[in-house]
Amino acid sequence: MVAVGIALLPQERWVSARRKWVQVEEWGFDHAWTYDHLAWRTLVDQPWFATVPLLAAAAAVTERIGLGTWVASPNFRHPVPFAKDVLGLDDVSNGRFLLGVGAGGEGFDASVLADPPTRGERTRRFGPSTWPTFMRRAAQLDR
C-alpha cells in the first residue's frame, strides 16, 4: 500500500486553516505536514505560524491523519525543549505525530536569529552524538 501525504503552508489564520486540515483528512490523505521555518522568502509579508501549536490545533480537529514537521531545523531548535514540545504534540495527537528533522541550512531564514551555525556546529548540536541524551530526556519526560 502506498501512503499519500500533503504539505500545508502555515500562513493562514486558524479560522481558514482549520477547514484545510479537516478537508485533507476527509479527502483520504494518510499524512499532512507543515513547514518548520521562521519565514518563507516569497511570503515574508504574510503571517507565518509556528509549527508545534499549528500541528496541535490540527490534531484537535482530525482523528486519523498523521501530522508532521517538514522539517525541524537545528538552526533555531534546541533539542531538549523541542523534545518536550514534540512529546506533548505526540500525546495530543494520540500518537499520530511524525517528526521530520533536517540538517539545517543556509537559506533565507537561517540567519534571522543570528549568523547561521556551520554544518559542523549543526551536526554537533542535533546530530547522532546528541541522540542518546536527547532520547533519554524525552523518555524521562514521559514518566
Phi and psi in degrees as a GROMACS rama.xvg file:
@    title "Ramachandran Plot"
@    xaxis  label "Phi"
@    yaxis  label "Psi"
@TYPE xy
-99.7763  130.435  VAL-2
-94.303  135.904  ALA-3
-119.239  130.937  VAL-4
-124.202  176.567  GLY-5
-146.904  150.275  ILE-6
-109.071  133.506  ALA-7
-115.745  130.495  LEU-8
-69.6788  140.775  LEU-9
-89.315  46.4512  PRO-10
-106.877  -9.6476  GLN-11
-100.563  145.88  GLU-12
-62.2301  151.768  ARG-13
-58.1188  -33.0409  TRP-14
-56.7862  -32.8669  VAL-15
-93.1179  -41.8467  SER-16
-63.9232  -34.5355  ALA-17
-53.7576  -46.5656  ARG-18
-59.2714  -39.0628  ARG-19
-67.0427  -43.8358  LYS-20
-62.7697  -42.142  TRP-21
-64.8509  -41.9649  VAL-22
-64.882  -41.1911  GLN-23
-66.1234  -32.129  VAL-24
-68.4817  -43.2775  GLU-25
-61.8773  -34.4072  GLU-26
-72.4781  -10.1921  TRP-27
97.3144  8.36275  GLY-28
-60.1353  147.582  PHE-29
-86.9022  -30.4951  ASP-30
-151.479  153.898  HIS-31
-135.519  141.812  ALA-32
-126.146  156.786  TRP-33
-136.431  155.432  THR-34
-77.1874  141.459  TYR-35
-106.711  70.7369  ASP-36
-121.663  161.623  HIS-37
-83.812  -25.2816  LEU-38
-163.667  170.105  ALA-39
-127.661  128.783  TRP-40
-45.128  -51.2383  ARG-41
-82.7528  -6.6358  THR-42
-117.801  25.2085  LEU-43
-60.668  -26.2473  VAL-44
-93.2113  8.94169  ASP-45
-112.872  161.226  GLN-46
-60.7571  149.215  PRO-47
-142.624  102.54  TRP-48
-85.0446  153.307  PHE-49
-68.1543  145.613  ALA-50
-65.4003  -52.4871  THR-51
-63.1781  -49.4941  VAL-52
-63.9487  -34.3381  PRO-53
-63.9838  -45.1224  LEU-54
-67.6934  -32.0265  LEU-55
-64.8797  -41.7263  ALA-56
-63.8168  -42.2177  ALA-57
-62.8563  -38.1214  ALA-58
-62.159  -34.6266  ALA-59
-71.3792  -21.899  ALA-60
-111.117  1.87131  VAL-61
-123.095  165.574  THR-62
-125.772  -29.163  GLU-63
-118.202  -38.8263  ARG-64
-66.0897  139.319  ILE-65
-70.8978  145.806  GLY-66
-126.623  126.998  LEU-67
-141.027  162.608  GLY-68
-89.7164  135.191  THR-69
-122.284  82.3926  TRP-70
-119.558  152.443  VAL-71
-68.9699  140.335  ALA-72
-114.198  131.177  SER-73
-71.9909  -4.15336  PRO-74
-61.9924  -35.5584  ASN-75
-137.477  19.6565  PHE-76
-121.542  121.469  ARG-77
-88.1097  135.93  HIS-78
-63.4597  -31.5052  PRO-79
-73.155  -54.8707  VAL-80
-65.4014  -30.1112  PRO-81
-66.9281  -35.5016  PHE-82
-60.4448  -41.2958  ALA-83
-63.7648  -42.7187  LYS-84
-60.2021  -48.5808  ASP-85
-74.7283  -27.3186  VAL-86
-63.1272  -44.5888  LEU-87
-64.6908  -40.8925  GLY-88
-64.5207  -40.4335  LEU-89
-63.0964  -37.1507  ASP-90
-67.7672  -48.3583  ASP-91
-60.4751  -35.7967  VAL-92
-86.8227  2.71462  SER-93
58.5782  44.6663  ASN-94
82.5155  11.3459  GLY-95
-92.1817  -2.15901  ARG-96
-72.202  136.614  PHE-97
-119.839  118.871  LEU-98
-95.7258  117.964  LEU-99
-105.63  121.748  GLY-100
-117.763  129.53  VAL-101
-105.036  178.355  GLY-102
-88.7825  0.4979  ALA-103
79.7177  175.058  GLY-104
-160.467  -168.081  GLY-105
-125.693  28.2232  GLU-106
-82.9065  -160.038  GLY-107
-53.8849  -50.6998  PHE-108
-92.2777  2.06038  ASP-109
-64.1904  -29.7833  ALA-110
-106.494  13.3316  SER-111
-62.9108  -42.6274  VAL-112
-86.5827  -33.127  LEU-113
-174.778  -174.953  ALA-114
-59.4312  133.29  ASP-115
-64.1017  144.198  PRO-116
-65.3367  151.558  PRO-117
-71.1528  168.259  THR-118
-57.5929  -41.9138  ARG-119
-62.0973  -43.1821  GLY-120
-63.9645  -40.7346  GLU-121
-64.7162  -40.2592  ARG-122
-63.6496  -44.883  THR-123
-65.3522  -35.0894  ARG-124
-76.8248  -37.7375  ARG-125
-131.493  7.59804  PHE-126
-87.2592  -173.716  GLY-127
-54.1749  -30.7967  PRO-128
-67.8717  -19.9036  SER-129
-91.8042  -13.5605  THR-130
-61.8502  -44.4223  TRP-131
-58.4897  -46.0757  PRO-132
-64.9621  -44.2098  THR-133
-57.612  -47.5433  PHE-134
-68.5516  -39.3205  MET-135
-62.3599  -45.8072  ARG-136
-63.8928  -41.8214  ARG-137
-62.9521  -41.6695  ALA-138
-65.8686  -36.8002  ALA-139
-66.2419  -33.5421  GLN-140
-67.441  -24.8387  LEU-141
-78.5793  -11.3743  ASP-142
